[in-house]
Amino acid sequence: MYIKPYTIEEIKKHYPDKAEMLIKDPVHLWRAETGIELIHKEPSLDEQKRIWINWNKMTDEMKKQSNIKSMEIFGFDNPSHYEEIMKNWVM
């Protein structure tokens, strides 16, 4: 089952020390406002894999919207961006 990213209020609740920084970030703000996952560099390999699995559980329409936003921000669709990010993790 797809799990939506945190809303702005949930970000403030769960990350009070980082909330303002996260809300100012275009990736986290877009995710919070739309409820749609967007692949981006995470601080841990486990979290990177978690958002990829979650992204794959979205509807085709959500993936389409996410890919449009990913192209706008990163210049890659989500699957290509995930591949690029994963090249940098030491396995």
N, CA, C and O atoms as a GROMACS GRO file, in nm:
protein
  364
    1MET      N    1   0.084  -0.118   0.000
    1MET     CA    2   0.000   0.000   0.000
    1MET      C    3   0.089   0.125   0.000
    1MET      O    4   0.188   0.131   0.073
    2TYR      N    5   0.052   0.223  -0.082
    2TYR     CA    6   0.126   0.348  -0.092
    2TYR      C    7   0.109   0.430   0.036
    2TYR      O    8  -0.002   0.443   0.088
    3ILE      N    9   0.219   0.486   0.084
    3ILE     CA   10   0.217   0.571   0.203
    3ILE      C   11   0.255   0.712   0.160
    3ILE      O   12   0.366   0.736   0.112
    4LYS      N   13   0.162   0.806   0.176
    4LYS     CA   14   0.186   0.944   0.135
    4LYS      C   15   0.298   1.007   0.217
    4LYS      O   16   0.314   0.977   0.335
    5PRO      N   17   0.376   1.095   0.153
    5PRO     CA   18   0.475   1.172   0.229
    5PRO      C   19   0.404   1.259   0.333
    5PRO      O   20   0.285   1.286   0.322
    6TYR      N   21   0.477   1.301   0.434
    6TYR     CA   22   0.419   1.385   0.538
    6TYR      C   23   0.366   1.517   0.480
    6TYR      O   24   0.424   1.575   0.389
    7THR      N   25   0.255   1.562   0.536
    7THR     CA   26   0.203   1.695   0.506
    7THR      C   27   0.290   1.798   0.577
    7THR      O   28   0.378   1.762   0.655
    8ILE      N   29   0.266   1.924   0.550
    8ILE     CA   30   0.342   2.030   0.617
    8ILE      C   31   0.324   2.021   0.768
    8ILE      O   32   0.420   2.033   0.844
    9GLU      N   33   0.201   2.000   0.812
    9GLU     CA   34   0.175   1.988   0.957
    9GLU      C   35   0.246   1.868   1.017
    9GLU      O   36   0.299   1.876   1.128
   10GLU      N   37   0.247   1.757   0.946
   10GLU     CA   38   0.316   1.637   0.995
   10GLU      C   39   0.468   1.659   0.999
   10GLU      O   40   0.535   1.610   1.091
   11ILE      N   41   0.521   1.730   0.902
   11ILE     CA   42   0.664   1.763   0.904
   11ILE      C   43   0.696   1.843   1.029
   11ILE      O   44   0.794   1.815   1.098
   12LYS      N   45   0.614   1.943   1.059
   12LYS     CA   46   0.636   2.026   1.178
   12LYS      C   47   0.629   1.943   1.305
   12LYS      O   48   0.705   1.967   1.399
   13LYS      N   49   0.539   1.847   1.308
   13LYS     CA   50   0.522   1.762   1.426
   13LYS      C   51   0.639   1.665   1.444
   13LYS      O   52   0.691   1.649   1.554
   14HIS      N   53   0.679   1.598   1.334
   14HIS     CA   54   0.780   1.492   1.342
   14HIS      C   55   0.924   1.543   1.337
   14HIS      O   56   1.016   1.477   1.386
   15TYR      N   57   0.943   1.660   1.277
   15TYR     CA   58   1.079   1.716   1.264
   15TYR      C   59   1.081   1.863   1.307
   15TYR      O   60   1.114   1.950   1.227
   16PRO      N   61   1.047   1.891   1.431
   16PRO     CA   62   1.039   2.032   1.473
   16PRO      C   63   1.169   2.110   1.456
   16PRO      O   64   1.166   2.230   1.429
   17ASP      N   65   1.281   2.042   1.470
   17ASP     CA   66   1.410   2.111   1.455
   17ASP      C   67   1.450   2.134   1.309
   17ASP      O   68   1.534   2.221   1.282
   18LYS      N   69   1.392   2.059   1.216
   18LYS     CA   70   1.426   2.070   1.074
   18LYS      C   71   1.310   2.119   0.989
   18LYS      O   72   1.326   2.136   0.868
   19ALA      N   73   1.195   2.141   1.048
   19ALA     CA   74   1.073   2.169   0.971
   19ALA      C   75   1.088   2.287   0.877
   19ALA      O   76   1.052   2.277   0.760
   20GLU      N   77   1.139   2.397   0.926
   20GLU     CA   78   1.150   2.517   0.841
   20GLU      C   79   1.241   2.491   0.721
   20GLU      O   80   1.210   2.534   0.610
   21MET      N   81   1.352   2.423   0.743
   21MET     CA   82   1.443   2.390   0.634
   21MET      C   83   1.374   2.299   0.532
   21MET      O   84   1.385   2.321   0.411
   22LEU      N   85   1.303   2.197   0.580
   22LEU     CA   86   1.236   2.104   0.491
   22LEU      C   87   1.126   2.172   0.411
   22LEU      O   88   1.110   2.145   0.291
   23ILE      N   89   1.051   2.258   0.474
   23ILE     CA   90   0.941   2.326   0.406
   23ILE      C   91   0.992   2.424   0.299
   23ILE      O   92   0.924   2.449   0.200
   24LYS      N   93   1.110   2.478   0.320
   24LYS     CA   94   1.169   2.568   0.220
   24LYS      C   95   1.229   2.493   0.102
   24LYS      O   96   1.251   2.551  -0.004
   25ASP      N   97   1.254   2.364   0.119
   25ASP     CA   98   1.310   2.281   0.012
   25ASP      C   99   1.200   2.250  -0.089
   25ASP      O  100   1.094   2.199  -0.051
   26PRO      N  101   1.222   2.278  -0.219
   26PRO     CA  102   1.115   2.255  -0.318
   26PRO      C  103   1.069   2.110  -0.329
   26PRO      O  104   0.951   2.084  -0.355
   27VAL      N  105   1.159   2.015  -0.309
   27VAL     CA  106   1.122   1.873  -0.316
   27VAL      C  107   1.028   1.837  -0.201
   27VAL      O  108   0.922   1.779  -0.223
   28HIS      N  109   1.068   1.870  -0.079
   28HIS     CA  110   0.986   1.834   0.037
   28HIS      C  111   0.855   1.912   0.040
   28HIS      O  112   0.752   1.858   0.080
   29LEU      N  113   0.858   2.036  -0.002
   29LEU     CA  114   0.735   2.115  -0.007
   29LEU      C  115   0.637   2.056  -0.107
   29LEU      O  116   0.519   2.040  -0.076
   30TRP      N  117   0.684   2.022  -0.227
   30TRP     CA  118   0.597   1.964  -0.328
   30TRP      C  119   0.537   1.832  -0.281
   30TRP      O  120   0.418   1.807  -0.300
   31ARG      N  121   0.619   1.747  -0.221
   31ARG     CA  122   0.570   1.619  -0.168
   31ARG      C  123   0.463   1.642  -0.062
   31ARG      O  124   0.360   1.575  -0.061
   32ALA      N  125   0.489   1.737   0.028
   32ALA     CA  126   0.394   1.766   0.137
   32ALA      C  127   0.262   1.821   0.083
   32ALA      O  128   0.155   1.787   0.133
   33GLU      N  129   0.271   1.906  -0.018
   33GLU     CA  130   0.149   1.968  -0.073
   33GLU      C  131   0.068   1.874  -0.161
   33GLU      O  132  -0.054   1.884  -0.165
   34THR      N  133   0.136   1.782  -0.231
   34THR     CA  134   0.064   1.696  -0.326
   34THR      C  135   0.035   1.556  -0.273
   34THR      O  136  -0.058   1.490  -0.320
   35GLY      N  137   0.113   1.509  -0.175
   35GLY     CA  138   0.098   1.371  -0.129
   35GLY      C  139   0.158   1.271  -0.226
   35GLY      O  140   0.130   1.152  -0.219
   36ILE      N  141   0.242   1.321  -0.318
   36ILE     CA  142   0.303   1.237  -0.421
   36ILE      C  143   0.453   1.224  -0.392
   36ILE      O  144   0.520   1.323  -0.364
   37GLU      N  145   0.502   1.102  -0.400
   37GLU     CA  146   0.645   1.076  -0.376
   37GLU      C  147   0.728   1.129  -0.491
   37GLU      O  148   0.684   1.128  -0.606
   38LEU      N  149   0.846   1.176  -0.460
   38LEU     CA  150   0.941   1.227  -0.558
   38LEU      C  151   1.079   1.176  -0.517
   38LEU      O  152   1.125   1.204  -0.406
   39ILE      N  153   1.144   1.103  -0.605
   39ILE     CA  154   1.274   1.045  -0.572
   39ILE      C  155   1.378   1.157  -0.559
   39ILE      O  156   1.390   1.243  -0.646
   40HIS      N  157   1.451   1.153  -0.449
   40HIS     CA  158   1.556   1.251  -0.419
   40HIS      C  159   1.657   1.183  -0.328
   40HIS      O  160   1.628   1.078  -0.271
   41LYS      N  161   1.772   1.241  -0.314
   41LYS     CA  162   1.878   1.183  -0.231
   41LYS      C  163   1.836   1.184  -0.085
   41LYS      O  164   1.802   1.288  -0.030
   42GLU      N  165   1.840   1.069  -0.024
   42GLU     CA  166   1.806   1.052   0.117
   42GLU      C  167   1.934   1.035   0.199
   42GLU      O  168   2.038   1.001   0.143
   43PRO      N  169   1.927   1.058   0.329
   43PRO     CA  170   2.047   1.046   0.412
   43PRO      C  171   2.094   0.902   0.438
   43PRO      O  172   2.208   0.881   0.479
   44SER      N  173   2.008   0.805   0.414
   44SER     CA  174   2.049   0.666   0.438
   44SER      C  175   2.003   0.576   0.323
   44SER      O  176   1.905   0.605   0.255
   45LEU      N  177   2.077   0.469   0.303
   45LEU     CA  178   2.043   0.374   0.198
   45LEU      C  179   1.907   0.311   0.224
   45LEU      O  180   1.829   0.292   0.130
   46ASP      N  181   1.877   0.279   0.348
   46ASP     CA  182   1.746   0.220   0.381
   46ASP      C  183   1.632   0.315   0.343
   46ASP      O  184   1.531   0.272   0.288
   47GLU      N  185   1.649   0.443   0.373
   47GLU     CA  186   1.545   0.540   0.339
   47GLU      C  187   1.536   0.558   0.188
   47GLU      O  188   1.427   0.577   0.135
   48GLN      N  189   1.649   0.552   0.120
   48GLN     CA  190   1.649   0.563  -0.027
   48GLN      C  191   1.568   0.449  -0.088
   48GLN      O  192   1.487   0.470  -0.177
   49LYS      N  193   1.592   0.329  -0.039
   49LYS     CA  194   1.518   0.214  -0.090
   49LYS      C  195   1.370   0.222  -0.052
   49LYS      O  196   1.284   0.183  -0.131
   50ARG      N  197   1.341   0.272   0.067
   50ARG     CA  198   1.202   0.284   0.112
   50ARG      C  199   1.122   0.376   0.020
   50ARG      O  200   1.010   0.343  -0.019
   51ILE      N  201   1.179   0.493  -0.016
   51ILE     CA  202   1.101   0.584  -0.101
   51ILE      C  203   1.087   0.529  -0.243
   51ILE      O  204   0.988   0.557  -0.311
   52TRP      N  205   1.186   0.450  -0.288
   52TRP     CA  206   1.174   0.389  -0.422
   52TRP      C  207   1.062   0.285  -0.423
   52TRP      O  208   0.980   0.281  -0.515
   53ILE      N  209   1.058   0.202  -0.322
   53ILE     CA  210   0.950   0.103  -0.311
   53ILE      C  211   0.815   0.175  -0.302
   53ILE      O  212   0.719   0.135  -0.368
   54ASN      N  213   0.810   0.279  -0.222
   54ASN     CA  214   0.686   0.356  -0.207
   54ASN      C  215   0.646   0.421  -0.340
   54ASN      O  216   0.529   0.418  -0.376
   55TRP      N  217   0.742   0.478  -0.413
   55TRP     CA  218   0.714   0.542  -0.542
   55TRP      C  219   0.651   0.440  -0.637
   55TRP      O  220   0.557   0.472  -0.709
   56ASN      N  221   0.703   0.319  -0.635
   56ASN     CA  222   0.651   0.215  -0.725
   56ASN      C  223   0.510   0.170  -0.691
   56ASN      O  224   0.445   0.106  -0.773
   57LYS      N  225   0.461   0.203  -0.573
   57LYS     CA  226   0.325   0.167  -0.532
   57LYS      C  227   0.222   0.273  -0.572
   57LYS      O  228   0.102   0.252  -0.554
   58MET      N  229   0.268   0.384  -0.626
   58MET     CA  230   0.176   0.490  -0.665
   58MET      C  231   0.098   0.450  -0.790
   58MET      O  232   0.136   0.357  -0.862
   59THR      N  233  -0.011   0.522  -0.815
   59THR     CA  234  -0.087   0.500  -0.938
   59THR      C  235  -0.006   0.551  -1.056
   59THR      O  236   0.089   0.628  -1.039
   60ASP      N  237  -0.043   0.509  -1.176
   60ASP     CA  238   0.026   0.556  -1.296
   60ASP      C  239   0.014   0.708  -1.310
   60ASP      O  240   0.110   0.774  -1.352
   61GLU      N  241  -0.100   0.764  -1.275
   61GLU     CA  242  -0.119   0.909  -1.284
   61GLU      C  243  -0.027   0.982  -1.186
   61GLU      O  244   0.031   1.085  -1.220
   62MET      N  245  -0.013   0.929  -1.066
   62MET     CA  246   0.077   0.990  -0.968
   62MET      C  247   0.222   0.983  -1.016
   62MET      O  248   0.298   1.079  -1.003
   63LYS      N  249   0.260   0.869  -1.073
   63LYS     CA  250   0.395   0.854  -1.126
   63LYS      C  251   0.420   0.954  -1.238
   63LYS      O  252   0.528   1.011  -1.248
   64LYS      N  253   0.319   0.973  -1.322
   64LYS     CA  254   0.331   1.070  -1.432
   64LYS      C  255   0.356   1.210  -1.377
   64LYS      O  256   0.446   1.280  -1.424
   65GLN      N  257   0.277   1.251  -1.278
   65GLN     CA  258   0.294   1.382  -1.217
   65GLN      C  259   0.431   1.395  -1.151
   65GLN      O  260   0.497   1.498  -1.162
   66SER      N  261   0.473   1.288  -1.082
   66SER     CA  262   0.602   1.287  -1.016
   66SER      C  263   0.716   1.297  -1.117
   66SER      O  264   0.814   1.367  -1.094
   67ASN      N  265   0.702   1.227  -1.229
   67ASN     CA  266   0.807   1.232  -1.332
   67ASN      C  267   0.817   1.371  -1.395
   67ASN      O  268   0.927   1.418  -1.425
   68ILE      N  269   0.704   1.437  -1.414
   68ILE     CA  270   0.705   1.574  -1.466
   68ILE      C  271   0.781   1.666  -1.370
   68ILE      O  272   0.864   1.745  -1.413
   69LYS      N  273   0.751   1.654  -1.241
   69LYS     CA  274   0.818   1.738  -1.141
   69LYS      C  275   0.965   1.702  -1.130
   69LYS      O  276   1.049   1.791  -1.116
   70SER      N  277   0.998   1.574  -1.137
   70SER     CA  278   1.136   1.531  -1.131
   70SER      C  279   1.216   1.587  -1.248
   70SER      O  280   1.329   1.632  -1.230
   71MET      N  281   1.160   1.585  -1.366
   71MET     CA  282   1.227   1.642  -1.484
   71MET      C  283   1.250   1.792  -1.464
   71MET      O  284   1.355   1.844  -1.499
   72GLU      N  285   1.151   1.859  -1.408
   72GLU     CA  286   1.160   2.003  -1.383
   72GLU      C  287   1.272   2.035  -1.284
   72GLU      O  288   1.350   2.128  -1.306
   73ILE      N  289   1.281   1.959  -1.176
   73ILE     CA  290   1.378   1.988  -1.070
   73ILE      C  291   1.515   1.927  -1.099
   73ILE      O  292   1.618   1.994  -1.084
   74PHE      N  293   1.517   1.801  -1.140
   74PHE     CA  294   1.643   1.728  -1.149
   74PHE      C  295   1.693   1.701  -1.292
   74PHE      O  296   1.810   1.670  -1.312
   75GLY      N  297   1.603   1.712  -1.390
   75GLY     CA  298   1.642   1.680  -1.527
   75GLY      C  299   1.642   1.531  -1.558
   75GLY      O  300   1.693   1.489  -1.661
   76PHE      N  301   1.584   1.453  -1.468
   76PHE     CA  302   1.570   1.307  -1.484
   76PHE      C  303   1.427   1.269  -1.447
   76PHE      O  304   1.364   1.336  -1.365
   77ASP      N  305   1.374   1.160  -1.508
   77ASP     CA  306   1.252   1.104  -1.452
   77ASP      C  307   1.292   1.028  -1.325
   77ASP      O  308   1.411   1.011  -1.298
   78ASN      N  309   1.196   0.984  -1.248
   78ASN     CA  310   1.226   0.921  -1.119
   78ASN      C  311   1.308   0.792  -1.132
   78ASN      O  312   1.405   0.775  -1.057
   79PRO      N  313   1.274   0.700  -1.224
   79PRO     CA  314   1.357   0.579  -1.234
   79PRO      C  315   1.503   0.610  -1.270
   79PRO      O  316   1.594   0.549  -1.215
   80SER      N  317   1.524   0.704  -1.362
   80SER     CA  318   1.661   0.741  -1.400
   80SER      C  319   1.733   0.810  -1.284
   80SER      O  320   1.852   0.787  -1.262
   81HIS      N  321   1.660   0.895  -1.212
   81HIS     CA  322   1.721   0.964  -1.098
   81HIS      C  323   1.759   0.863  -0.989
   81HIS      O  324   1.866   0.873  -0.930
   82TYR      N  325   1.672   0.767  -0.964
   82TYR     CA  326   1.702   0.664  -0.866
   82TYR      C  327   1.830   0.588  -0.905
   82TYR      O  328   1.916   0.565  -0.821
   83GLU      N  329   1.841   0.552  -1.032
   83GLU     CA  330   1.961   0.481  -1.078
   83GLU      C  331   2.086   0.565  -1.054
   83GLU      O  332   2.188   0.514  -1.009
   84GLU      N  333   2.079   0.694  -1.085
   84GLU     CA  334   2.194   0.784  -1.064
   84GLU      C  335   2.230   0.794  -0.915
   84GLU      O  336   2.347   0.786  -0.878
   85ILE      N  337   2.130   0.811  -0.831
   85ILE     CA  338   2.154   0.820  -0.687
   85ILE      C  339   2.218   0.692  -0.635
   85ILE      O  340   2.312   0.696  -0.556
   86MET      N  341   2.168   0.578  -0.680
   86MET     CA  342   2.218   0.450  -0.630
   86MET      C  343   2.362   0.422  -0.672
   86MET      O  344   2.431   0.344  -0.606
   87LYS      N  345   2.410   0.484  -0.779
   87LYS     CA  346   2.549   0.468  -0.821
   87LYS      C  347   2.645   0.522  -0.716
   87LYS      O  348   2.760   0.479  -0.708
   88ASN      N  349   2.597   0.617  -0.636
   88ASN     CA  350   2.683   0.682  -0.538
   88ASN      C  351   2.686   0.613  -0.401
   88ASN      O  352   2.769   0.646  -0.317
   89TRP      N  353   2.596   0.517  -0.379
   89TRP     CA  354   2.597   0.445  -0.251
   89TRP      C  355   2.703   0.336  -0.254
   89TRP      O  356   2.716   0.265  -0.354
   90VAL      N  357   2.776   0.325  -0.150
   90VAL     CA  358   2.876   0.218  -0.137
   90VAL      C  359   2.801   0.094  -0.091
   90VAL      O  360   2.740   0.093   0.015
   91MET      N  361   2.807  -0.008  -0.170
   91MET     CA  362   2.734  -0.131  -0.136
   91MET      C  363   2.826  -0.230  -0.066
   91MET      O  364   2.783  -0.339  -0.029
   0.00000   0.00000   0.00000
